[in-house]
Amino acid sequence: MKFTTIVFAIALLVSGSLFASVTEEETFSFKLNDGGRFSISNVNGSIVVAGGSGDSVEIIATKKADNQKDLDKIEIEISHSDDEITVETELGDSDRWYSRGSNSGSVKYEVIVPEGTELDSVDTVNGNVSISGVSGKVVAESVNGDLDISDLAGDVGLSTVNGSIDAVFSVLEGDQRVKAETVNGRVTLKLPESADVEISADTLNGGIHASDFGLKVDKGFVGSDLNGKIGNGNARLNIDTVNGAIKIRKN
């Protein structure tokens, strides 16, 4: 075997060991009273939250890292009572010389909460957020990731920097307050035909589409904005994006 072939084979083995990953799954279960509050914060990884019929919060956390040392440094810190549960993710620093102190780890969360839970904060830095089947308040945020939210019936706050927002409302009326904003990404909201809401929408670089409800869009020299009502306009909906289109559709 030629020397260059040996070197190439060694390089393959080394690179394989460098990029191999290890995983570990942790599960948690806590009782939460009806109308209780839940918050979860992540750094690298997606979060999926679904409403269920029970009276407990079930959490599956799948941890992943490039090596066992980085995996062992990932900590999931949970504070809990019968009325409130808070989940925090700590990655820790890496020992690898080429990582500049950044842990290679990530955590993917899958969570089931009682349907009436108030989601005070569901946020991640790098990852997507998906929420469904929760009738209480929903606040969700990502820096680099999409938000996909459905079955909304309470107050809502949705925010992402680099990503799109897709939200479907089962109810939008009364004293509901909704805000959706992104910097680089589109916003698509699907509202019930019976929605009773006053809408304020603005985009700097992108169009606004609301013909399903016959709403008038004002196109300026830069950007577009919309101010209108569906029904009596009791609820409030504010939408804002810098670079992206806004679409308001019927369910």
C-alpha positions in Angstrom: 0.0 0.0 0.0 1.3 3.4 -0.9 2.1 6.0 1.7 -0.5 8.4 0.4 -3.1 5.7 0.6 -2.3 5.0 4.2 -2.4 8.7 5.0 -5.8 9.0 3.3 -7.2 6.0 5.2 -6.0 7.4 8.5 -7.6 10.8 7.7 -10.9 9.0 7.0 -10.8 7.3 10.4 -9.9 10.5 12.2 -12.6 12.5 10.5 -15.1 9.8 11.2 -14.3 9.9 14.9 -14.6 13.7 14.9 -18.0 13.8 13.4 -19.6 10.8 15.0 -22.4 11.8 17.4 -23.8 10.4 20.6 -27.4 10.7 21.9 -29.2 10.2 25.1 -33.0 10.4 25.9 -34.4 11.7 29.2 -38.1 11.6 30.1 -39.9 13.6 32.8 -43.5 13.7 34.1 -45.1 16.3 36.4 -48.7 17.0 37.4 -50.0 20.5 36.4 -53.3 22.0 37.5 -55.9 23.1 35.0 -54.8 26.5 33.7 -51.3 26.1 35.0 -48.3 27.8 33.4 -45.5 26.2 31.4 -42.2 27.6 30.1 -39.4 26.0 28.2 -36.1 27.5 26.9 -33.7 25.8 24.5 -30.4 26.8 22.8 -29.9 24.4 19.9 -32.8 22.2 18.8 -36.5 22.1 18.1 -39.4 22.2 20.5 -42.7 20.5 19.8 -45.6 21.1 22.2 -49.0 19.4 22.0 -52.1 19.7 24.1 -53.5 16.6 25.7 -56.5 15.4 27.7 -54.6 14.5 30.9 -53.5 16.5 33.9 -49.8 16.1 33.6 -46.9 17.4 31.6 -44.8 14.8 29.8 -41.4 15.7 28.4 -39.1 13.7 26.2 -35.7 15.4 25.8 -33.3 13.9 23.2 -29.8 15.1 23.8 -27.2 14.9 21.0 -23.5 15.9 20.8 -20.4 15.2 18.8 -18.8 13.4 21.8 -19.6 12.0 25.2 -17.9 14.8 27.1 -20.1 17.4 25.4 -23.1 15.2 25.9 -22.4 14.9 29.6 -22.3 18.7 30.0 -25.8 19.2 28.8 -28.1 19.9 31.7 -31.9 20.1 31.7 -33.0 22.1 34.8 -36.6 21.9 35.7 -38.4 23.7 38.5 -42.0 22.6 39.1 -45.1 23.0 41.2 -48.7 22.0 40.7 -49.3 25.4 39.2 -46.1 26.2 37.2 -43.3 24.3 35.4 -40.2 25.8 34.0 -37.6 24.0 31.8 -34.1 25.5 31.1 -31.4 24.0 28.9 -27.7 24.5 29.7 -25.2 23.2 27.2 -21.9 24.0 29.0 -18.6 24.7 27.3 -16.7 22.2 25.0 -13.2 21.0 25.7 -12.4 20.8 22.0 -9.7 23.1 20.8 -11.4 23.9 17.5 -14.8 24.8 19.0 -13.8 28.0 20.8 -15.6 26.9 23.9 -18.9 26.2 22.2 -20.6 22.9 23.1 -21.5 20.8 20.1 -24.7 19.7 21.9 -28.4 20.1 21.0 -31.6 19.0 22.6 -34.9 18.1 20.8 -37.9 18.5 23.0 -41.3 16.7 22.6 -43.8 17.9 25.2 -47.4 17.1 26.0 -49.3 19.5 28.3 -52.9 19.7 29.5 -55.0 21.5 26.8 -55.8 24.5 29.0 -52.2 25.2 29.9 -50.8 28.8 29.7 -47.6 28.7 27.6 -45.8 31.6 29.1 -42.7 31.1 27.0 -41.6 28.5 24.4 -38.3 29.6 23.0 -35.2 28.4 21.3 -32.2 30.1 19.7 -31.5 27.7 16.8 -34.5 25.5 15.9 -38.1 25.4 15.0 -41.1 25.6 17.3 -44.3 23.7 16.7 -47.4 24.0 19.0 -50.9 22.5 18.6 -53.9 21.7 20.7 -53.4 24.3 23.4 -56.3 26.6 24.2 -54.6 28.9 26.6 -52.2 31.7 26.1 -49.3 31.0 23.7 -46.0 32.8 23.6 -43.3 31.4 21.3 -40.0 32.6 20.0 -37.0 31.6 17.9 -34.0 33.4 16.6 -33.1 31.1 13.8 -36.1 29.0 13.1 -39.8 28.7 11.9 -42.9 28.9 14.1 -45.7 26.5 13.2 -48.7 27.1 15.6 -52.2 25.8 15.3 -55.5 25.5 17.3 -55.0 29.0 18.8 -57.8 30.3 21.0 -56.2 32.6 23.5 -53.7 35.5 23.7 -50.8 35.0 21.4 -47.2 36.3 21.0 -45.1 35.0 18.2 -41.6 36.2 17.2 -38.7 35.1 15.1 -35.7 36.8 13.6 -34.7 34.5 10.7 -37.7 32.3 10.0 -41.4 32.2 9.0 -44.5 32.2 11.1 -47.5 30.0 10.2 -50.4 30.2 12.7 -54.0 28.9 12.5 -56.7 30.2 14.8 -59.7 28.3 15.9 -61.1 31.4 17.7 -60.3 35.0 17.3 -62.7 37.3 19.1 -63.6 39.0 22.4 -60.6 40.4 24.3 -57.9 38.2 22.6 -54.7 40.0 21.9 -52.3 38.7 19.2 -48.9 39.8 18.0 -46.8 38.2 15.3 -43.5 39.6 14.2 -40.4 38.5 12.2 -37.4 40.2 10.7 -36.5 37.9 7.8 -39.5 35.7 6.9 -43.1 35.6 5.9 -46.1 35.6 8.2 -49.1 33.5 7.2 -52.2 33.6 9.5 -55.3 31.6 9.0 -58.4 33.0 10.8 -61.9 31.6 11.2 -64.6 33.1 9.0 -66.3 34.2 12.2 -63.3 36.2 13.4 -64.1 39.5 15.2 -60.9 41.4 15.1 -59.2 44.7 14.4 -56.0 44.2 12.3 -52.9 46.3 12.0 -50.2 44.9 9.6 -47.0 46.3 8.2 -44.1 45.1 6.1 -41.1 47.0 4.8 -40.0 44.6 2.0 -42.9 42.4 0.9 -46.6 42.5 0.1 -49.7 42.0 2.2 -52.5 39.7 1.0 -55.9 39.8 2.7 -58.4 39.5 -0.1 -60.1 36.5 1.6 -61.6 39.0 4.0 -61.9 41.9 1.6 -59.4 44.1 3.5 -57.8 47.0 1.8 -54.0 47.2 1.6 -52.1 50.5 1.3 -49.0 50.3 -0.8 -46.5 53.0 -0.1 -43.3 54.0 -1.8 -41.5 51.6 0.6 -43.5 48.7 2.0 -47.2 48.1 2.6 -49.6 48.4 5.5 -53.1 47.4 6.4 -55.6 48.7 9.0 -59.0 47.1 9.0 -61.7 45.2 10.8 -63.3 41.8 10.5 -66.7 41.9 12.2 -66.9 44.5 15.0 -63.1 44.4 15.6 -63.2 43.4 19.3 -60.0 41.4 19.3 -56.7 42.9 18.4 -54.2 41.5 15.9 -50.8 43.2 15.1 -48.5 41.8 12.4 -45.0 43.1 11.5 -42.2 42.0 9.3 -39.2 43.7 7.7 -38.3 41.3 4.9 -41.2 39.1 4.0 -44.9 38.9 2.9 -47.9 38.9 5.1 -50.8 36.7 4.3 -54.2 36.7 6.1 -56.3 33.7 5.0 -59.6 32.1 5.9 -59.4 28.7 7.6 
